[in-house]
């Protein structure tokens, strides 16, 4: 038995014991599809030999096929398993290949990856079975089986970890803040500082990729950033999370920094980590750590404002009343009221009134510039303002202007 085969058997035993550990079971429910494997470095050594129509299948786990092929006991395999093998079990008896593949396909495995140590081709009946069942079968070479397994499982574990924090953040951003979830987040990020946790302050940086980025690539970027922060010149207690389609940085400090120093620190971090091309929002006003939900939300809002206005960076302290308006859109009562007002402009016959409202907001409710932008007489604009007030059922100019500002924002500009 050669050295690699011997090591493979040792690794099999280690890996299967690892799967029994209760603290790592959650990551096995996080999936990527077979086609996504092309984004891994190892995939250049893979050759698809059957089952191309099954590349959509989801991978929930990576499992080694070893002695089970000899014994015929496949009870340890489950639906969604990505099966890796060197076919040692069939080295001296090729008749074992078809029954093993048939049993595993019936279970619902996602794909097979075979290292060409003992076999460089499969029986025709096995290839026909894979094609008919739409189960991808790959051959690979020049890489260790262990590297393939660890690459996929690391991704699945990272995905589970990111999903955990993302769901936790959603629990207090999308609904009224829950102290239990906030405390869970804090104690998960800072497990060894229970006694001093209340003395810290927190600020946040939100980043959106400059171009559309898939989930896989985003996770790999975050994994690399987590390694880079350990070697930064800028000293900071940083935690990096994935949130929705972006990256969320949290910084915890012992002292109360000024907004100016906080902004400068985040700028230095972005430059050092080569993130200046990202669309960014900074929560630059340090808050008590118990208000981490507000710090996160401020940076997310600032980031959205950067995207809306076509700039790369915005900070909370520069957004003014936009911060207050943002909170209105989170209130269900307010949203219902605004939706009712927006609905009156939905009919096509009111398109000119809608355009007038938006131009009024853009021109600070000045009649002449608004008329010029719409190629209308100023009296026409005055007439339309009267019609808008009637539709909105408001008479006061200030109330009318506030309502126009709220309705002209992105959330309601598509009525």
C-alpha positions in Angstrom: 0.0 0.0 0.0 1.5 3.3 -1.1 2.0 6.3 1.3 -0.8 8.4 -0.1 -3.3 5.5 0.2 -2.2 4.9 3.8 -2.6 8.6 4.6 -6.0 8.6 2.9 -7.3 5.8 5.2 -6.0 7.6 8.3 -7.7 10.8 7.1 -11.0 8.9 6.5 -11.1 7.7 10.1 -10.3 11.2 11.4 -12.9 12.9 9.2 -15.7 10.5 10.0 -15.0 10.9 13.7 -15.0 14.7 13.2 -18.5 14.5 11.7 -19.8 13.0 14.9 -18.8 16.0 17.0 -22.0 17.9 18.0 -20.5 21.4 17.9 -20.0 21.3 14.1 -23.2 19.8 12.9 -24.9 23.1 12.0 -22.7 23.8 9.1 -23.9 20.7 7.2 -27.3 22.4 6.6 -25.7 25.2 4.6 -25.5 24.4 0.9 -23.8 25.3 -2.3 -24.6 23.7 -5.6 -22.2 21.5 -7.6 -21.7 24.1 -10.3 -20.3 26.5 -7.7 -17.3 24.2 -7.2 -15.7 25.8 -10.3 -14.9 28.8 -8.1 -12.6 26.7 -5.9 -8.9 26.6 -6.9 -8.9 22.8 -6.9 -11.6 22.5 -9.6 -9.1 23.0 -12.4 -8.0 19.4 -11.8 -11.6 18.2 -12.1 -13.1 16.6 -15.3 -16.8 16.0 -15.6 -17.4 12.6 -17.2 -21.2 12.1 -16.6 -24.3 13.8 -15.2 -23.9 17.3 -16.5 -27.7 17.9 -16.1 -27.3 17.6 -12.4 -24.9 20.4 -11.7 -27.8 22.3 -10.1 -27.8 19.9 -7.2 -27.1 21.2 -3.7 -24.2 20.0 -1.6 -24.9 19.8 2.1 -21.9 17.8 3.2 -18.7 16.1 2.0 -18.4 12.3 2.7 -15.7 9.8 1.9 -16.6 6.5 0.3 -14.2 3.9 1.6 -14.9 0.5 3.2 -18.7 1.0 2.8 -18.3 -0.1 -0.9 -16.9 -3.4 0.4 -19.4 -4.0 3.2 -22.4 -2.6 1.3 -23.5 -0.6 4.4 -24.4 3.0 3.3 -26.3 4.0 6.3 -23.8 6.9 7.0 -24.7 8.7 3.8 -27.5 11.2 3.3 -29.2 13.2 0.7 -27.0 16.1 -0.6 -23.7 14.4 0.3 -20.8 15.1 -2.1 -19.1 11.7 -2.3 -15.3 11.6 -2.7 -13.4 8.3 -3.2 -10.3 6.8 -4.7 -12.3 3.6 -5.5 -10.0 1.5 -3.3 -13.0 -0.7 -2.4 -13.3 -1.9 -6.0 -9.6 -2.2 -6.8 -9.8 -6.0 -6.8 -13.5 -6.4 -7.7 -15.0 -4.0 -10.2 -18.4 -5.7 -9.8 -18.8 -3.7 -6.5 -18.9 -0.3 -8.4 -22.4 -0.4 -9.8 -24.2 -1.5 -6.6 -22.4 1.1 -4.6 -23.3 3.9 -7.0 -26.9 2.7 -7.3 -27.3 2.6 -3.6 -25.9 6.1 -3.1 -27.8 7.6 -6.0 -31.0 6.2 -4.5 -30.1 7.9 -1.2 -29.9 11.2 -3.1 -26.2 12.1 -3.0 -25.4 15.3 -5.0 -22.3 14.1 -6.9 -19.3 11.8 -7.1 -15.6 12.9 -7.3 -13.2 10.0 -8.0 -9.5 10.4 -7.7 -7.8 8.5 -10.6 -5.5 6.4 -8.4 -6.9 3.0 -9.3 -9.4 3.8 -12.1 -9.2 6.1 -15.1 -12.6 5.0 -16.5 -15.8 3.7 -15.1 -18.0 0.8 -16.5 -20.5 2.0 -19.1 -23.5 0.9 -17.0 -22.3 3.2 -14.2 -22.0 6.2 -16.5 -25.4 5.5 -18.0 -26.9 5.3 -14.4 -25.3 8.7 -13.6 -26.6 10.3 -16.8 -30.1 8.9 -16.3 -30.2 10.0 -12.7 -28.6 13.4 -13.4 -25.9 12.9 -10.8 -22.5 14.5 -11.8 -19.5 12.3 -11.7 -16.0 13.8 -11.8 -12.5 12.5 -12.2 -9.6 14.4 -10.6 -5.9 14.1 -10.2 -2.7 15.9 -9.0 -4.4 17.1 -5.8 -5.0 15.4 -2.4 -8.4 14.2 -1.5 -8.0 15.9 1.9 -7.5 19.3 0.2 -10.8 19.0 -1.7 -12.6 18.0 1.5 -11.2 20.7 3.6 -11.8 23.4 1.0 -15.5 22.5 0.7 -16.1 22.0 4.4 -14.4 25.2 5.3 -16.7 27.0 2.9 -19.8 25.3 4.4 -18.7 26.2 7.9 -18.0 29.8 7.0 -21.4 30.0 5.4 -23.0 28.7 8.6 -21.1 31.2 10.7 -22.0 34.2 8.5 -25.6 33.1 8.3 -25.7 32.9 12.1 -24.6 36.5 12.6 -26.7 37.8 9.7 -29.8 36.3 11.1 -28.9 37.6 14.5 -28.5 41.2 13.1 -31.7 40.9 11.2 -33.5 39.9 14.4 -33.0 43.4 15.8 -32.7 45.5 12.6 -35.9 44.3 10.9 -38.0 44.3 14.1 -37.9 46.4 17.2 -34.7 45.8 19.1 -34.6 42.7 21.3 -32.1 42.9 24.2 -31.7 39.1 24.2 -30.5 39.0 20.6 -28.2 42.0 21.2 -26.7 40.4 24.2 -26.3 37.1 22.3 -24.4 39.0 19.5 -22.1 40.8 22.0 -21.3 37.7 24.0 -20.6 35.7 20.8 -18.3 38.4 19.5 -16.6 39.1 22.9 -16.9 35.8 24.8 -14.0 36.5 27.2 -15.0 40.0 28.3 -18.3 39.5 30.2 -17.2 41.7 33.1 -15.9 44.6 31.0 -18.3 44.5 28.1 -20.4 47.4 29.3 -17.4 49.7 29.4 -16.7 49.5 25.7 -17.9 51.6 22.8 -18.7 50.5 19.3 -18.6 52.0 15.8 -19.3 50.4 12.5 -18.3 50.4 8.8 -20.6 49.0 6.1 -19.3 48.2 2.7 -21.1 47.3 -0.6 -19.0 45.8 -3.4 -18.6 48.2 -6.3 -20.0 45.5 -8.7 -22.5 42.6 -8.2 -20.8 39.9 -6.2 -22.1 36.4 -5.6 -22.3 34.9 -2.2 -19.4 32.6 -2.7 -17.0 35.3 -3.7 -18.1 37.6 -0.9 -17.4 34.9 1.7 -14.0 34.3 0.3 -13.2 38.1 0.4 -14.3 38.2 4.1 -12.2 35.1 4.9 -9.1 36.9 3.4 -9.9 40.1 5.3 -10.1 38.2 8.6 -6.5 37.1 8.0 -5.3 40.5 6.9 -6.6 42.4 10.0 -4.2 40.4 12.2 -1.3 42.0 10.4 -2.6 45.6 10.1 -0.5 48.6 11.3 -3.7 50.3 12.4 -4.5 48.8 15.8 -8.1 48.1 16.4 -10.4 45.4 17.9 -12.1 44.5 14.6 -14.8 41.9 13.9 -15.9 41.3 10.3 -19.3 39.9 9.4 -21.3 39.3 6.2 -24.6 41.1 6.1 -26.9 40.7 3.2 -24.8 41.5 0.1 -22.1 43.5 1.9 -19.4 43.4 4.5 -19.9 44.7 8.0 -17.0 45.8 10.2 -17.4 46.4 14.0 -14.8 48.1 16.1 -14.8 47.9 19.9 -12.8 50.4 22.0 -12.1 51.0 25.6 -12.1 54.8 25.3 -14.7 57.3 24.0 -13.1 58.5 20.7 -14.2 61.7 18.9 -16.2 61.4 15.6 -13.3 63.0 13.8 -10.8 60.4 15.2 -13.2 57.5 14.5 -13.7 58.7 10.9 -9.9 58.9 10.4 -9.4 55.4 11.9 -12.0 53.9 9.5 -10.4 55.7 6.6 -7.0 54.3 7.6 -8.4 50.8 7.8 -10.0 51.0 4.4 -6.8 52.1 2.8 -4.7 49.5 4.6 -7.1 46.7 3.6 -7.4 48.1 0.0 -11.2 48.7 0.4 -11.4 52.2 -0.9 -13.1 51.0 -4.1 -16.1 49.8 -2.1 -19.2 51.9 -1.5 -19.0 52.7 2.2 -20.9 54.1 5.2 -19.4 54.9 8.5 -21.1 55.1 11.9 -18.6 57.7 13.2 -20.2 58.6 16.5 -19.0 56.0 19.2 -21.9 54.5 21.1 -22.1 52.4 24.3 -21.8 48.8 23.3 -25.4 48.1 24.4 -26.4 50.2 21.4 -24.6 48.1 18.9 -27.9 47.8 16.9 -28.0 51.6 16.4 -24.3 51.7 15.4 -24.8 49.0 12.8 -27.9 50.6 11.4 -26.2 54.0 11.1 -23.4 52.6 9.0 -25.9 50.7 6.8 -28.0 53.8 6.3 -24.8 55.9 5.5 -23.8 53.2 3.0 -27.2 53.3 1.3 -26.9 57.1 1.0 -23.5 56.7 -0.6 -25.0 54.4 -3.2 -28.0 56.7 -3.8 -25.9 59.8 -4.3 -23.2 58.1 -6.4 -20.3 58.7 -3.9 -18.0 56.2 -2.4 -18.2 57.2 1.3 -20.7 58.8 3.6 -20.7 59.1 7.4 -23.5 59.3 9.9 -22.7 62.7 11.3 -23.0 64.3 7.8 -26.5 62.9 7.0 -28.4 65.4 9.0 -32.2 65.0 9.0 -31.9 62.1 6.6 -31.2 60.0 9.8 -34.6 61.0 11.1 -36.4 60.4 7.8 -34.8 57.0 7.6 -36.3 56.0 11.0 -39.8 57.0 9.7 -39.6 54.4 7.0 -39.0 51.7 9.6 -42.2 52.5 11.4 -45.2 50.4 10.2 -47.8 53.1 11.0 -45.8 55.7 9.1 -45.2 53.4 6.2 -48.9 52.6 5.9 -49.8 56.3 5.9 -47.2 57.1 3.2 -48.3 54.2 1.1 -51.9 55.5 1.1 -50.7 59.0 0.1 -48.4 57.5 -2.6 -51.3 55.4 -4.0 -53.2 58.6 -5.1 -50.5 59.3 -7.7 -50.5 55.8 -9.2 -53.1 56.4 -12.0 -51.5 57.3 -15.3 -53.5 60.5 -15.4 -51.5 61.9 -12.4 -48.1 61.3 -14.0 -47.5 65.0 -14.6 -48.4 65.7 -10.9 -45.9 63.1 -9.8 -43.2 64.6 -11.9 -44.0 68.0 -10.5 -43.8 66.8 -7.0 -40.3 65.3 -7.6 -39.0 68.4 -9.3 -40.3 70.6 -6.5 -38.3 68.6 -4.0 -35.2 68.7 -6.2 -35.5 72.5 -6.5 -36.3 73.3 -2.9 -40.0 74.1 -3.7 -39.0 77.2 -5.8 -41.5 77.8 -8.5 -39.4 79.2 -11.3 -36.6 76.6 -11.3 -39.2 73.8 -11.1 -41.2 75.3 -14.0 -38.0 75.7 -16.1 -37.0 72.0 -15.5 -40.4 70.8 -16.6 -40.7 73.3 -19.5 -43.9 74.7 -18.0 -45.2 78.2 -17.1 -44.8 79.0 -13.4 -48.6 79.3 -13.1 -49.0 75.7 -14.3 -46.7 74.7 -11.4 -48.8 76.7 -9.0 -52.0 75.0 -10.3 -50.4 71.5 -10.0 -49.4 72.3 -6.4 -53.0 73.1 -5.7 -54.1 69.7 -7.2 -51.4 67.9 -5.2 -52.6 69.4 -2.0 -56.2 68.4 -2.8 -55.1 64.8 -3.5 -53.0 64.6 -0.4 -55.7 66.4 1.6 -53.3 68.9 3.1 -53.6 72.7 3.2 -50.5 73.8 5.2 -47.4 74.5 3.0 -45.0 73.0 5.5 -47.0 69.8 5.8 -47.2 69.6 2.0 -43.5 70.0 1.6 -42.6 67.4 4.3 -45.0 65.0 2.6 -43.5 65.6 -0.8 -40.0 65.0 0.5 -41.0 61.7 2.1 -42.9 60.5 -1.0 -40.2 61.5 -3.4 -37.5 59.3 -1.8 -36.6 55.9 -3.3 -39.0 53.9 -1.1 -42.0 55.7 -2.7 -40.7 57.1 -5.9 -41.9 54.2 -8.1 -45.7 54.7 -7.4 
